[in-house]
Amino acid sequence: MFSKAAFVFAVVVLSALNANAIPAPHKADGCDVTTTANSHHIATTSLPPPTSTGSAKNGTLVSTGNNSGNSGAAGNNNSTASASASSTAAVASSTSSASSSSDAQTSLTLDPSVIAKGFANNGQDVPAAGQVASLTSTNNFINFCLTVPNLPLTNGQQITTGSCNTAPMGIIPSSSNMPSSKFTFPQNFGTVKANTAFTISMAIAGMETGFFVNADENYFAAPQQTNAQGQVQGHSHVVVEQIDSLTQTTVTNPQKFTFFKGLNSAAVGGLLTADVTSGLPAGVYRLASINTAANHQPVLGPIAQHGSFDDQIYFTVTDDGAASGNSTSSASAVASSAAATSAAASSAAATSAAASAANNASATAKATTTPNPNKGGSKGGNNGSKGGFGGFGGRNTRRWL
């Protein structure tokens, strides 16, 4: 027989064994229960209801690993946590790889060495009448298009309703490599026969022609580029617009033109040509060039003050190809106006020269009669300097565009 002490000991042991028993898995009731057991402890974690669809961004748990629909089997939810951890690690690894990429042209990070610190200056440290503050940036405007969320990205397309382009301007040529063009036919104020084929020809220099990209898929989609000699690589276009007369002063509509042609081939003997196969009806026209880089953006130059990179002329089309009385008189009127302007300019120059001579004579006289020769000489020299730069207000000429 057991003693009373032995009986009590047995009861205590049985109670302890029942306390260490592993409970049965809890049935899903809106929260899955993940249970992990070992010889030391039991850990329980509550998770949101699992789903096989949806996005982690929306706060729902995407079924991954071996989860079977909404069953939420206890052990299999660990695969979700593992997949999540692996995904996070992969993203971190990808980001780290992109950051440390040896190819700066595929990296998604901005290299600090190409940040233009001058972009942080709004230009108002040197104020001028009417001058507005520039936009500023400390990251090269890389996210500028986020400021206009109502506009789509240009993305290489010609979007007629407006867009925002993210491509940088690119390589800017030197002053000695700025392009220039001049029409050789038709000639300015020349005449062409109506409805008769003719060829537009234009001399061009200072750029390497024959470079053009797909205008439907790569429009404005890459920076301006130059060749080994520093010349812009690109192509040209010609556009003909009909106007009322050679003396028209009203502006034209850029959306309306009579003839347009891209000159995609390389210049031959310094000339680019475009065939107007059907000719033009009788009338008065303006012919202009549009010289561009390879991705169709207008050529960019290194300085603000420069001659035009493009050419523009006016010509007449008549039924017989002969200059009409109206066109002749109009051309004469334009020529006379130009001559009058030139004469006025010459007269102004003569007046300025006479005034300058008078000032110099006065300064010389003062220098002769003034006891202090340094005072007179200094004043005379300053007058000369003032006259020399008077047309530009005595300031850096680059600031006036």
C-alpha positions in Angstrom: 0.0 0.0 0.0 1.1 3.5 -0.8 1.6 5.9 2.1 -0.2 9.2 2.2 3.1 11.0 1.3 3.5 8.8 -1.8 0.0 9.5 -2.9 0.4 13.2 -2.7 3.7 13.0 -4.7 2.0 11.1 -7.5 -0.8 13.7 -7.7 1.8 16.5 -8.0 3.7 14.6 -10.8 0.5 14.0 -12.8 -0.5 17.6 -12.6 2.9 18.7 -13.8 2.7 16.4 -16.8 -0.7 17.8 -17.8 0.6 21.4 -17.6 3.4 20.6 -20.1 1.1 19.1 -22.7 1.0 20.9 -26.2 -2.4 22.3 -26.9 -4.3 21.5 -30.1 -4.0 24.0 -33.0 -6.6 26.7 -32.7 -9.2 26.8 -35.5 -9.0 29.9 -37.7 -11.6 32.5 -36.7 -10.4 35.6 -38.5 -6.8 35.5 -37.3 -4.3 32.7 -38.2 -2.3 31.3 -35.3 1.3 30.3 -35.9 2.5 28.0 -33.2 6.1 26.9 -32.6 6.8 24.4 -29.9 10.0 23.0 -28.4 11.0 21.4 -25.1 11.2 24.8 -23.4 8.4 27.2 -24.5 5.5 27.8 -26.7 5.3 31.0 -28.8 2.1 32.3 -30.4 1.9 35.1 -33.0 -1.3 36.7 -34.4 -1.4 37.7 -38.1 -3.9 39.4 -40.3 -6.3 37.2 -42.3 -4.3 35.6 -45.2 -5.4 36.2 -48.8 -4.3 34.9 -52.1 -4.8 38.3 -53.8 -4.1 41.9 -53.0 -0.9 43.9 -52.3 1.3 44.4 -49.3 1.0 48.1 -50.1 -2.7 48.0 -49.2 -2.0 46.3 -45.8 -3.0 42.8 -46.9 -0.9 39.7 -46.7 -0.2 38.1 -50.1 -0.2 34.3 -49.9 3.3 33.1 -50.7 5.4 30.0 -50.2 3.3 26.9 -49.6 0.2 28.6 -48.1 -3.0 26.9 -49.4 -5.5 29.6 -50.0 -7.2 30.8 -46.8 -6.4 27.6 -44.8 -3.5 29.3 -43.0 -1.8 26.0 -42.0 0.3 26.7 -39.0 3.7 25.7 -40.0 3.5 27.0 -43.6 3.1 30.7 -42.6 6.8 30.6 -41.8 7.4 30.4 -45.5 5.6 33.8 -45.9 7.9 35.4 -43.4 10.9 33.8 -45.1 9.8 35.0 -48.5 9.2 38.5 -47.1 12.7 38.6 -45.6 14.2 37.3 -48.8 12.4 39.9 -50.8 13.6 42.7 -48.6 17.1 41.4 -48.8 16.9 41.2 -52.6 15.7 44.8 -52.8 18.5 45.9 -50.5 21.0 44.0 -52.5 19.6 45.4 -55.8 19.8 49.0 -54.4 23.3 48.4 -53.1 24.3 47.0 -56.5 22.9 49.9 -58.4 24.6 52.4 -56.0 27.9 50.7 -56.4 27.5 50.0 -60.2 30.6 50.7 -62.1 28.6 51.9 -65.1 27.4 55.4 -64.3 25.1 55.4 -67.3 22.9 52.6 -66.0 23.1 53.6 -62.3 19.9 55.1 -60.8 21.8 57.4 -58.5 23.2 60.8 -59.3 27.0 61.0 -59.1 28.0 63.9 -56.9 30.8 64.8 -59.3 28.3 65.9 -61.9 26.2 68.1 -59.7 26.3 71.7 -61.1 26.6 73.8 -58.0 25.8 76.9 -60.0 22.2 75.7 -60.4 21.6 76.6 -56.8 22.1 80.3 -57.6 19.0 82.2 -58.8 21.1 84.9 -60.5 19.8 87.8 -58.5 23.1 88.4 -56.8 23.7 90.7 -59.9 20.3 92.3 -60.3 19.2 94.0 -63.6 16.0 95.8 -64.5 13.4 93.3 -65.5 15.5 90.3 -64.7 13.7 87.4 -63.0 15.0 84.8 -60.6 16.1 81.5 -62.2 14.7 78.2 -60.9 17.3 76.6 -58.7 18.2 73.0 -57.9 20.8 71.2 -55.8 20.3 67.9 -57.7 20.5 68.9 -61.3 16.7 69.1 -61.6 16.5 65.3 -61.8 13.0 65.2 -60.5 11.8 68.5 -62.1 8.9 66.9 -64.0 7.3 66.0 -60.6 6.5 69.7 -60.3 4.1 69.4 -63.2 2.1 66.3 -62.5 -0.6 67.4 -64.9 1.8 66.9 -67.9 2.9 63.5 -69.3 6.6 62.8 -69.8 7.7 63.5 -73.4 9.2 60.0 -73.4 10.5 60.3 -77.0 7.1 61.2 -78.5 5.7 64.3 -80.2 2.9 65.2 -77.8 0.8 68.1 -79.2 -0.9 68.9 -75.9 2.3 69.5 -74.1 4.7 67.4 -72.0 7.7 67.5 -69.7 11.0 66.3 -71.0 13.6 64.7 -68.7 16.6 64.4 -71.0 19.5 66.8 -70.2 20.6 69.3 -72.8 23.9 67.5 -73.4 27.2 68.6 -75.0 27.5 72.3 -75.8 30.0 73.1 -78.7 32.7 75.7 -78.5 32.3 79.2 -80.0 34.4 78.2 -83.0 32.1 75.2 -83.6 28.7 77.0 -83.9 26.8 76.1 -87.0 25.6 78.5 -89.7 23.6 78.1 -92.9 22.6 80.1 -96.0 20.1 79.3 -98.8 21.6 79.3 -102.2 18.3 78.6 -104.0 15.9 80.2 -104.1 17.7 83.5 -103.5 16.3 86.2 -101.3 13.6 88.1 -103.2 14.0 85.6 -106.0 11.2 84.2 -108.3 10.2 80.7 -109.0 7.7 79.4 -111.6 4.4 78.2 -110.2 3.5 74.5 -110.0 6.9 73.5 -111.3 9.3 71.3 -109.5 12.4 73.0 -108.1 15.1 72.1 -105.6 15.8 74.1 -102.4 19.5 74.1 -101.7 21.3 75.4 -98.6 25.0 75.7 -97.7 25.8 74.6 -94.1 29.0 74.7 -92.0 30.0 74.1 -88.4 28.0 70.9 -87.8 28.2 67.3 -88.9 25.0 66.5 -90.8 23.4 63.1 -91.6 22.5 62.3 -88.0 18.8 61.8 -87.2 16.9 59.4 -85.0 13.3 58.0 -85.1 11.2 61.1 -84.7 8.2 59.0 -83.5 10.0 57.2 -80.7 13.2 59.2 -79.8 12.0 62.8 -80.1 14.1 64.9 -77.6 15.0 61.6 -76.0 18.8 62.0 -75.7 21.3 64.8 -75.1 22.9 66.9 -77.9 26.2 65.2 -79.0 29.3 66.3 -80.8 31.9 64.5 -83.0 35.6 64.3 -82.3 36.1 67.7 -83.8 33.6 69.2 -81.4 30.9 69.9 -84.0 27.2 69.1 -83.2 26.0 65.9 -84.9 22.6 66.5 -86.3 20.5 67.3 -89.4 18.4 70.1 -90.8 14.9 70.9 -92.0 13.4 73.4 -94.4 9.9 74.9 -94.1 8.0 77.1 -96.6 5.1 79.3 -95.3 2.9 81.4 -97.6 2.5 85.0 -96.6 0.5 88.0 -97.8 3.3 90.0 -99.2 7.0 90.8 -98.9 6.1 93.7 -96.6 3.8 91.7 -94.3 4.3 92.6 -90.6 1.7 90.3 -88.9 3.1 87.1 -87.3 2.6 83.8 -89.0 1.0 80.7 -87.5 3.6 77.9 -86.9 0.9 75.3 -87.3 0.3 76.3 -90.9 2.9 75.7 -93.6 3.0 74.9 -97.3 6.0 72.6 -97.5 8.2 70.9 -94.9 11.1 68.5 -95.4 13.7 66.9 -93.1 17.2 67.0 -94.6 18.4 63.7 -93.2 21.3 63.0 -95.5 24.8 64.3 -95.0 25.7 67.5 -96.9 27.4 67.0 -100.2 30.0 69.6 -101.0 28.7 71.6 -98.1 25.2 71.7 -99.5 21.9 70.2 -98.3 19.0 69.9 -100.8 15.2 69.3 -100.7 13.1 68.6 -103.8 9.8 70.4 -104.0 8.4 67.9 -106.6 5.0 69.5 -107.1 6.2 73.1 -107.0 4.2 75.8 -105.3 1.1 77.8 -106.4 1.6 81.5 -107.2 2.1 83.6 -104.2 4.7 85.1 -101.8 6.6 82.8 -99.4 9.0 82.7 -96.5 11.6 79.9 -96.5 13.4 79.0 -93.2 15.8 76.4 -92.0 15.6 74.5 -88.7 19.0 73.1 -87.8 18.8 70.5 -85.0 20.8 67.9 -83.1 20.2 64.2 -83.8 17.2 63.9 -81.6 15.5 66.9 -83.3 16.1 69.5 -80.6 17.3 72.9 -81.9 21.0 73.3 -81.8 22.3 74.7 -78.5 25.2 77.1 -78.5 27.8 78.1 -75.9 27.1 81.8 -75.7 24.0 84.0 -75.7 25.2 86.6 -78.2 25.8 84.9 -81.6 24.6 85.0 -85.1 21.7 82.9 -86.1 22.3 79.3 -86.7 19.5 79.2 -89.2 18.7 81.1 -92.4 15.5 82.7 -93.7 14.6 84.3 -97.0 11.6 85.5 -98.9 10.7 84.7 -102.5 7.8 84.9 -105.0 6.2 82.3 -107.2 4.6 83.5 -110.4 2.8 81.8 -113.3 5.6 82.4 -115.8 8.5 82.5 -113.4 9.2 86.1 -114.1 9.3 88.7 -111.4 5.9 90.5 -111.2 5.5 94.2 -110.9 4.1 93.9 -107.4 6.9 91.6 -106.2 9.5 93.9 -107.8 8.1 97.0 -106.2 7.7 95.2 -102.9 11.3 94.0 -103.0 12.4 97.5 -104.0 10.4 98.9 -101.1 12.1 96.5 -98.7 15.5 97.3 -100.2 14.8 101.0 -99.9 13.7 100.6 -96.3 16.9 98.7 -95.6 19.0 101.4 -97.3 17.2 104.1 -95.4 17.9 102.2 -92.2 21.6 101.8 -93.2 21.7 105.5 -94.0 20.2 106.4 -90.7 22.7 104.2 -88.9 25.6 105.8 -90.8 24.2 109.3 -89.9 24.0 108.3 -86.3 27.5 106.9 -86.4 28.8 110.2 -87.9 27.0 112.2 -85.2 28.4 110.0 -82.5 31.9 110.3 -84.0 31.5 114.1 -84.2 30.3 114.2 -80.6 33.2 112.0 -79.5 35.7 114.3 -81.4 34.2 117.3 -79.7 34.5 115.7 -76.3 38.1 114.8 -76.9 38.9 118.3 -78.1 37.2 119.8 -75.0 39.2 117.4 -72.8 42.4 118.3 -74.6 41.7 122.0 -74.1 41.0 121.5 -70.4 44.2 119.5 -70.0 46.2 122.4 -71.6 44.7 125.2 -69.5 44.4 123.2 -66.2 47.4 123.5 -63.9 47.1 119.9 -62.8 47.8 117.8 -66.0 46.9 114.5 -64.3 43.3 115.7 -63.7 42.7 116.6 -67.3 44.3 113.5 -68.7 42.4 111.2 -66.5 39.1 112.8 -67.3 39.8 112.7 -71.1 40.6 109.0 -70.8 37.4 108.3 -68.9 35.4 110.1 -71.5 36.9 107.9 -74.2 36.1 104.7 -72.2 32.5 105.9 -71.6 32.0 106.6 -75.3 33.4 103.2 -76.2 30.9 101.2 -74.0 28.0 103.6 -74.0 25.9 101.3 -76.3 26.0 98.6 -73.7 25.6 100.7 -70.6 29.2 100.2 -69.6 28.5 96.6 -68.4 29.4 93.1 -69.4 27.9 92.7 -72.9 27.1 89.0 -72.3 24.3 89.9 -70.0 22.1 91.3 -72.8 20.5 88.6 -74.9 
